[in-house]
Amino acid sequence: MTHHNISLKEPKISPFYCAESLTGQDGQARIVLNDELYTLRITRAGKLVLTKGSNQSSGMQVPQ
């Protein structure tokens, strides 16, 4: 008889977000990763664009 090591743990599920909820009425969200500021925006064509920007040029303080 062969025994298999089977894990009965639930599969890890990634968080799920609605883009409109993240971006708000102006269609943009600021995201910080490793002290770098990114902008997520919804285009007129309904696509998502993530761009890396400088927090110094925006004058925005990066939250800790």
C-alpha positions in Angstrom: 0.0 0.0 0.0 1.4 3.4 -1.0 0.9 6.4 1.3 0.8 9.9 -0.2 1.6 13.0 1.7 -1.4 15.1 0.9 -1.9 18.6 2.4 -5.5 19.4 3.3 -4.8 23.1 3.8 -6.8 25.6 1.9 -5.1 27.0 -1.2 -3.7 30.5 -0.8 -6.0 33.1 -2.4 -4.6 36.5 -3.6 -6.5 39.6 -2.4 -9.1 40.8 -4.9 -9.7 44.5 -5.5 -12.0 46.5 -7.7 -9.9 49.0 -9.7 -12.6 51.7 -9.4 -12.6 51.4 -5.6 -8.8 51.7 -5.5 -8.6 54.7 -7.8 -11.6 56.7 -6.7 -13.3 59.4 -8.7 -10.2 60.8 -10.4 -9.2 57.3 -11.7 -5.8 57.3 -10.0 -4.2 55.7 -6.9 -0.8 56.2 -5.3 0.9 53.0 -4.2 4.2 52.8 -2.2 6.6 49.9 -2.5 10.0 49.9 -0.9 9.9 53.7 -0.5 9.1 54.1 -4.2 5.9 55.9 -5.3 3.8 54.4 -8.1 0.7 55.7 -9.8 -2.1 53.3 -10.9 -4.6 54.9 -13.3 -7.5 53.9 -15.4 -7.2 55.1 -19.0 -10.1 56.4 -21.2 -9.9 53.1 -23.0 -10.6 51.3 -19.7 -7.1 49.9 -19.3 -4.9 50.0 -16.2 -1.5 51.6 -16.3 1.1 51.5 -13.5 3.9 54.0 -13.6 6.8 54.6 -11.3 7.3 58.2 -10.2 9.5 60.2 -7.9 8.0 61.2 -4.5 10.3 64.2 -4.5 8.9 65.6 -7.8 5.3 65.3 -6.6 6.0 66.9 -3.3 4.2 64.0 -1.6 5.4 62.5 1.6 5.6 58.7 1.5 3.8 57.3 4.4 5.7 55.0 6.8 
